[in-house]
Amino acid sequence: MRRGRLQPAAGCCLHITQRCHNQQYLMRFAQDRYRYMARLREMSQRFALDVLDYMVTSNHVHLLIWAGHGGSEVSSALHFLQGTSARDYNRRKVRSGSFWSDRYHPTLVETGVHLSRCLFYVDLNMVRAGAVAHPAEWAACGYHELAGRRQRYRVLNLDRLLWCLGMPGRVAEFRAWYQATVDDLVRSGYRVREPVWSVSVAVGSQSWVEGLASRIIVGRKAIVPLNPVPGINVAEGDGSYALQVSRRAFDPLRDDEAGRRRKVYRPD
């Protein structure tokens, strides 16, 4: 293993954050968000990965992905998604120039309860922003598929998500639990932003995170406990922890010279 590199094995969950150039609201129109969703669906069909959840806002996106063939496949898939969605927008607006800001930020997420926490964080993004009162009011997100409200043009692999959550085949039970938890969180008024999902190397149990930290030998490391989320009916056991490094000492998706470049990521 190279110094400062952590290449995940096949079969891992990733939370991806990607922002529009200079944090501009380049997807403020619904038609651009719908085009991005169409490209996301195309990406899931072309590449060996599964989309577990997504949120397309006016100036950034969140993706939850299962990387069945490791980081290299995710890098290729996201390169396709970024390129095609940027070209779609530039052609519509008859413009040139950057659409995305820097490179996306990937965070490894442990399956099970920690993935559940990330799932709800993603789905409540526009509620936290004050744009809507409930995720059902925002069309460009995975909520509608997870709740069983969208049957056509689906993007998510629900079977894979249920497997990652430890409840394979239990669709009706999942949807009842998912809907009840979303409604509880909305009623609780919990609107705390958790930057760890967009700046950390990994989020999971303490032992899982410590195992990943032992594989990083460059950069100052910190394992930070996450506060429990009031109103979320997910038992987190000993809690969730985030692995953070003092600088971009590695890239969990790439193992090449381009990964040496330092990036600055803004929390969400």
Contacts in CASP RR format, 6 or more apart in sequence:
PFRMAT RR
TARGET T0000
AUTHOR 0000-0000-0000
METHOD contacts of the structure
MODEL  1
MRRGRLQPAAGCCLHITQRCHNQQYLMRFAQDRYRYMARLREMSQRFALD
VLDYMVTSNHVHLLIWAGHGGSEVSSALHFLQGTSARDYNRRKVRSGSFW
SDRYHPTLVETGVHLSRCLFYVDLNMVRAGAVAHPAEWAACGYHELAGRR
QRYRVLNLDRLLWCLGMPGRVAEFRAWYQATVDDLVRSGYRVREPVWSVS
VAVGSQSWVEGLASRIIVGRKAIVPLNPVPGINVAEGDGSYALQVSRRAF
DPLRDDEAGRRRKVYRPD
1 7 0 8 1.000
1 215 0 8 1.000
2 255 0 8 1.000
3 217 0 8 1.000
3 218 0 8 1.000
4 216 0 8 1.000
4 217 0 8 1.000
4 218 0 8 1.000
4 219 0 8 1.000
4 249 0 8 1.000
4 250 0 8 1.000
5 250 0 8 1.000
5 251 0 8 1.000
5 255 0 8 1.000
6 201 0 8 1.000
6 212 0 8 1.000
6 215 0 8 1.000
6 216 0 8 1.000
6 250 0 8 1.000
6 252 0 8 1.000
7 70 0 8 1.000
7 71 0 8 1.000
7 252 0 8 1.000
7 255 0 8 1.000
8 14 0 8 1.000
8 67 0 8 1.000
8 70 0 8 1.000
8 71 0 8 1.000
8 108 0 8 1.000
8 252 0 8 1.000
8 253 0 8 1.000
9 70 0 8 1.000
10 67 0 8 1.000
10 68 0 8 1.000
10 69 0 8 1.000
10 70 0 8 1.000
11 66 0 8 1.000
11 67 0 8 1.000
11 68 0 8 1.000
11 69 0 8 1.000
11 70 0 8 1.000
12 66 0 8 1.000
12 67 0 8 1.000
12 68 0 8 1.000
12 70 0 8 1.000
12 108 0 8 1.000
13 52 0 8 1.000
13 64 0 8 1.000
13 65 0 8 1.000
13 66 0 8 1.000
13 67 0 8 1.000
13 108 0 8 1.000
13 109 0 8 1.000
13 110 0 8 1.000
13 111 0 8 1.000
13 115 0 8 1.000
13 164 0 8 1.000
14 63 0 8 1.000
14 64 0 8 1.000
14 65 0 8 1.000
14 66 0 8 1.000
14 67 0 8 1.000
14 74 0 8 1.000
14 106 0 8 1.000
14 107 0 8 1.000
14 108 0 8 1.000
14 109 0 8 1.000
14 252 0 8 1.000
14 253 0 8 1.000
15 62 0 8 1.000
15 63 0 8 1.000
15 64 0 8 1.000
15 106 0 8 1.000
15 107 0 8 1.000
15 109 0 8 1.000
15 118 0 8 1.000
15 122 0 8 1.000
15 197 0 8 1.000
15 198 0 8 1.000
15 203 0 8 1.000
16 61 0 8 1.000
16 62 0 8 1.000
16 63 0 8 1.000
16 64 0 8 1.000
16 65 0 8 1.000
16 78 0 8 1.000
16 104 0 8 1.000
16 105 0 8 1.000
16 106 0 8 1.000
16 107 0 8 1.000
17 60 0 8 1.000
17 61 0 8 1.000
17 62 0 8 1.000
17 104 0 8 1.000
17 105 0 8 1.000
17 107 0 8 1.000
17 197 0 8 1.000
17 198 0 8 1.000
17 265 0 8 1.000
17 268 0 8 1.000
18 60 0 8 1.000
18 61 0 8 1.000
18 63 0 8 1.000
18 78 0 8 1.000
18 82 0 8 1.000
18 100 0 8 1.000
18 104 0 8 1.000
18 105 0 8 1.000
19 59 0 8 1.000
19 60 0 8 1.000
19 100 0 8 1.000
19 101 0 8 1.000
19 102 0 8 1.000
19 266 0 8 1.000
20 26 0 8 1.000
20 27 0 8 1.000
20 59 0 8 1.000
20 60 0 8 1.000
20 99 0 8 1.000
20 100 0 8 1.000
20 101 0 8 1.000
21 97 0 8 1.000
21 98 0 8 1.000
21 99 0 8 1.000
21 100 0 8 1.000
21 101 0 8 1.000
22 101 0 8 1.000
23 59 0 8 1.000
23 60 0 8 1.000
23 101 0 8 1.000
23 266 0 8 1.000
24 59 0 8 1.000
25 58 0 8 1.000
25 59 0 8 1.000
26 32 0 8 1.000
26 58 0 8 1.000
26 59 0 8 1.000
26 89 0 8 1.000
26 99 0 8 1.000
27 33 0 8 1.000
27 36 0 8 1.000
27 56 0 8 1.000
27 57 0 8 1.000
27 58 0 8 1.000
27 59 0 8 1.000
27 89 0 8 1.000
28 58 0 8 1.000
28 59 0 8 1.000
30 139 0 8 1.000
30 140 0 8 1.000
31 92 0 8 1.000
32 88 0 8 1.000
32 89 0 8 1.000
32 92 0 8 1.000
33 56 0 8 1.000
33 58 0 8 1.000
33 139 0 8 1.000
33 140 0 8 1.000
34 139 0 8 1.000
34 140 0 8 1.000
35 85 0 8 1.000
35 88 0 8 1.000
35 89 0 8 1.000
35 92 0 8 1.000
36 56 0 8 1.000
36 61 0 8 1.000
36 85 0 8 1.000
36 88 0 8 1.000
36 140 0 8 1.000
37 54 0 8 1.000
37 56 0 8 1.000
37 140 0 8 1.000
37 153 0 8 1.000
37 155 0 8 1.000
38 153 0 8 1.000
39 81 0 8 1.000
39 84 0 8 1.000
39 85 0 8 1.000
39 88 0 8 1.000
40 51 0 8 1.000
40 54 0 8 1.000
40 63 0 8 1.000
40 81 0 8 1.000
40 155 0 8 1.000
41 153 0 8 1.000
41 154 0 8 1.000
41 155 0 8 1.000
42 84 0 8 1.000
43 51 0 8 1.000
43 77 0 8 1.000
43 78 0 8 1.000
43 80 0 8 1.000
43 81 0 8 1.000
44 50 0 8 1.000
44 51 0 8 1.000
44 155 0 8 1.000
44 157 0 8 1.000
46 77 0 8 1.000
46 80 0 8 1.000
47 73 0 8 1.000
47 76 0 8 1.000
47 77 0 8 1.000
47 80 0 8 1.000
48 68 0 8 1.000
48 69 0 8 1.000
48 73 0 8 1.000
49 65 0 8 1.000
49 66 0 8 1.000
49 67 0 8 1.000
49 68 0 8 1.000
49 69 0 8 1.000
49 73 0 8 1.000
49 74 0 8 1.000
49 77 0 8 1.000
50 65 0 8 1.000
50 66 0 8 1.000
50 68 0 8 1.000
50 156 0 8 1.000
50 157 0 8 1.000
50 160 0 8 1.000
50 161 0 8 1.000
51 63 0 8 1.000
51 64 0 8 1.000
51 65 0 8 1.000
51 155 0 8 1.000
51 156 0 8 1.000
51 157 0 8 1.000
52 64 0 8 1.000
52 65 0 8 1.000
52 66 0 8 1.000
52 115 0 8 1.000
52 119 0 8 1.000
52 156 0 8 1.000
52 157 0 8 1.000
52 160 0 8 1.000
52 161 0 8 1.000
52 164 0 8 1.000
53 62 0 8 1.000
53 63 0 8 1.000
53 64 0 8 1.000
53 119 0 8 1.000
53 122 0 8 1.000
53 123 0 8 1.000
53 142 0 8 1.000
53 146 0 8 1.000
53 156 0 8 1.000
53 161 0 8 1.000
54 61 0 8 1.000
54 62 0 8 1.000
54 63 0 8 1.000
54 64 0 8 1.000
54 122 0 8 1.000
54 141 0 8 1.000
54 142 0 8 1.000
54 155 0 8 1.000
54 156 0 8 1.000
55 61 0 8 1.000
55 62 0 8 1.000
55 122 0 8 1.000
55 123 0 8 1.000
55 125 0 8 1.000
55 126 0 8 1.000
55 138 0 8 1.000
55 140 0 8 1.000
55 141 0 8 1.000
55 142 0 8 1.000
56 140 0 8 1.000
56 141 0 8 1.000
57 125 0 8 1.000
57 126 0 8 1.000
57 129 0 8 1.000
57 131 0 8 1.000
57 140 0 8 1.000
60 268 0 8 1.000
62 122 0 8 1.000
62 125 0 8 1.000
62 197 0 8 1.000
62 268 0 8 1.000
64 109 0 8 1.000
64 115 0 8 1.000
64 118 0 8 1.000
64 119 0 8 1.000
64 122 0 8 1.000
65 74 0 8 1.000
66 157 0 8 1.000
66 160 0 8 1.000
66 161 0 8 1.000
66 164 0 8 1.000
67 73 0 8 1.000
67 74 0 8 1.000
71 252 0 8 1.000
71 253 0 8 1.000
71 254 0 8 1.000
72 253 0 8 1.000
72 254 0 8 1.000
74 106 0 8 1.000
74 253 0 8 1.000
75 253 0 8 1.000
75 254 0 8 1.000
78 104 0 8 1.000
82 99 0 8 1.000
82 100 0 8 1.000
82 104 0 8 1.000
85 99 0 8 1.000
86 98 0 8 1.000
86 99 0 8 1.000
86 100 0 8 1.000
89 95 0 8 1.000
89 99 0 8 1.000
90 96 0 8 1.000
90 97 0 8 1.000
90 99 0 8 1.000
102 263 0 8 1.000
102 264 0 8 1.000
102 265 0 8 1.000
103 263 0 8 1.000
105 198 0 8 1.000
105 199 0 8 1.000
105 263 0 8 1.000
105 265 0 8 1.000
106 251 0 8 1.000
106 252 0 8 1.000
106 253 0 8 1.000
107 196 0 8 1.000
107 197 0 8 1.000
107 198 0 8 1.000
107 199 0 8 1.000
107 200 0 8 1.000
107 201 0 8 1.000
107 202 0 8 1.000
107 203 0 8 1.000
108 201 0 8 1.000
108 202 0 8 1.000
108 203 0 8 1.000
108 212 0 8 1.000
108 252 0 8 1.000
109 115 0 8 1.000
109 118 0 8 1.000
109 202 0 8 1.000
109 203 0 8 1.000
109 204 0 8 1.000
110 202 0 8 1.000
110 203 0 8 1.000
110 204 0 8 1.000
110 205 0 8 1.000
110 208 0 8 1.000
110 209 0 8 1.000
111 164 0 8 1.000
111 165 0 8 1.000
111 166 0 8 1.000
112 164 0 8 1.000
112 165 0 8 1.000
112 166 0 8 1.000
113 234 0 8 1.000
113 235 0 8 1.000
113 236 0 8 1.000
113 237 0 8 1.000
113 240 0 8 1.000
114 203 0 8 1.000
114 204 0 8 1.000
114 205 0 8 1.000
114 236 0 8 1.000
114 240 0 8 1.000
115 164 0 8 1.000
115 165 0 8 1.000
116 165 0 8 1.000
116 234 0 8 1.000
117 203 0 8 1.000
117 226 0 8 1.000
117 229 0 8 1.000
117 232 0 8 1.000
117 234 0 8 1.000
117 236 0 8 1.000
117 240 0 8 1.000
118 197 0 8 1.000
118 203 0 8 1.000
119 161 0 8 1.000
120 181 0 8 1.000
120 182 0 8 1.000
120 185 0 8 1.000
120 229 0 8 1.000
120 232 0 8 1.000
120 234 0 8 1.000
121 194 0 8 1.000
121 197 0 8 1.000
122 141 0 8 1.000
122 197 0 8 1.000
123 135 0 8 1.000
123 141 0 8 1.000
123 142 0 8 1.000
123 143 0 8 1.000
123 146 0 8 1.000
123 182 0 8 1.000
124 135 0 8 1.000
124 182 0 8 1.000
124 185 0 8 1.000
124 186 0 8 1.000
125 141 0 8 1.000
125 268 0 8 1.000
126 132 0 8 1.000
126 135 0 8 1.000
126 137 0 8 1.000
126 138 0 8 1.000
126 141 0 8 1.000
127 133 0 8 1.000
127 134 0 8 1.000
127 135 0 8 1.000
127 186 0 8 1.000
127 191 0 8 1.000
128 191 0 8 1.000
128 192 0 8 1.000
128 193 0 8 1.000
131 138 0 8 1.000
132 138 0 8 1.000
133 186 0 8 1.000
134 182 0 8 1.000
134 183 0 8 1.000
134 186 0 8 1.000
135 141 0 8 1.000
135 143 0 8 1.000
135 182 0 8 1.000
135 186 0 8 1.000
136 143 0 8 1.000
136 144 0 8 1.000
136 147 0 8 1.000
136 149 0 8 1.000
142 155 0 8 1.000
142 156 0 8 1.000
143 149 0 8 1.000
143 182 0 8 1.000
144 150 0 8 1.000
145 154 0 8 1.000
145 155 0 8 1.000
145 156 0 8 1.000
145 158 0 8 1.000
146 156 0 8 1.000
146 158 0 8 1.000
146 161 0 8 1.000
146 175 0 8 1.000
146 178 0 8 1.000
147 175 0 8 1.000
147 178 0 8 1.000
147 179 0 8 1.000
147 182 0 8 1.000
148 175 0 8 1.000
158 171 0 8 1.000
159 168 0 8 1.000
159 169 0 8 1.000
162 168 0 8 1.000
162 169 0 8 1.000
162 170 0 8 1.000
162 171 0 8 1.000
162 174 0 8 1.000
165 174 0 8 1.000
167 173 0 8 1.000
167 174 0 8 1.000
177 233 0 8 1.000
180 233 0 8 1.000
181 232 0 8 1.000
181 233 0 8 1.000
181 234 0 8 1.000
184 231 0 8 1.000
184 232 0 8 1.000
184 233 0 8 1.000
185 229 0 8 1.000
185 231 0 8 1.000
185 232 0 8 1.000
188 230 0 8 1.000
188 231 0 8 1.000
190 229 0 8 1.000
190 230 0 8 1.000
190 231 0 8 1.000
192 227 0 8 1.000
192 229 0 8 1.000
193 267 0 8 1.000
193 268 0 8 1.000
194 226 0 8 1.000
195 267 0 8 1.000
195 268 0 8 1.000
196 203 0 8 1.000
196 224 0 8 1.000
196 226 0 8 1.000
196 242 0 8 1.000
196 244 0 8 1.000
197 203 0 8 1.000
197 268 0 8 1.000
198 265 0 8 1.000
198 266 0 8 1.000
198 267 0 8 1.000
198 268 0 8 1.000
199 244 0 8 1.000
199 265 0 8 1.000
199 267 0 8 1.000
200 224 0 8 1.000
200 242 0 8 1.000
200 243 0 8 1.000
200 244 0 8 1.000
201 212 0 8 1.000
201 216 0 8 1.000
201 242 0 8 1.000
201 243 0 8 1.000
201 244 0 8 1.000
201 245 0 8 1.000
201 250 0 8 1.000
201 252 0 8 1.000
202 208 0 8 1.000
202 209 0 8 1.000
202 212 0 8 1.000
202 242 0 8 1.000
202 243 0 8 1.000
202 252 0 8 1.000
203 209 0 8 1.000
203 226 0 8 1.000
203 240 0 8 1.000
203 241 0 8 1.000
203 242 0 8 1.000
203 243 0 8 1.000
204 240 0 8 1.000
204 241 0 8 1.000
204 242 0 8 1.000
205 238 0 8 1.000
205 239 0 8 1.000
205 240 0 8 1.000
205 241 0 8 1.000
206 223 0 8 1.000
206 225 0 8 1.000
206 238 0 8 1.000
206 239 0 8 1.000
206 241 0 8 1.000
209 223 0 8 1.000
209 241 0 8 1.000
209 242 0 8 1.000
209 243 0 8 1.000
210 223 0 8 1.000
212 243 0 8 1.000
213 221 0 8 1.000
213 223 0 8 1.000
213 243 0 8 1.000
216 245 0 8 1.000
216 249 0 8 1.000
216 250 0 8 1.000
218 249 0 8 1.000
218 250 0 8 1.000
219 245 0 8 1.000
219 246 0 8 1.000
219 247 0 8 1.000
219 249 0 8 1.000
220 245 0 8 1.000
220 246 0 8 1.000
220 247 0 8 1.000
221 243 0 8 1.000
221 244 0 8 1.000
221 245 0 8 1.000
221 246 0 8 1.000
222 243 0 8 1.000
222 244 0 8 1.000
222 245 0 8 1.000
222 246 0 8 1.000
223 241 0 8 1.000
223 242 0 8 1.000
223 243 0 8 1.000
223 244 0 8 1.000
224 241 0 8 1.000
224 242 0 8 1.000
224 244 0 8 1.000
225 239 0 8 1.000
225 240 0 8 1.000
225 241 0 8 1.000
226 239 0 8 1.000
226 240 0 8 1.000
226 241 0 8 1.000
226 242 0 8 1.000
228 236 0 8 1.000
228 239 0 8 1.000
247 262 0 8 1.000
248 259 0 8 1.000
248 261 0 8 1.000
248 262 0 8 1.000
248 263 0 8 1.000
250 259 0 8 1.000
251 259 0 8 1.000
END
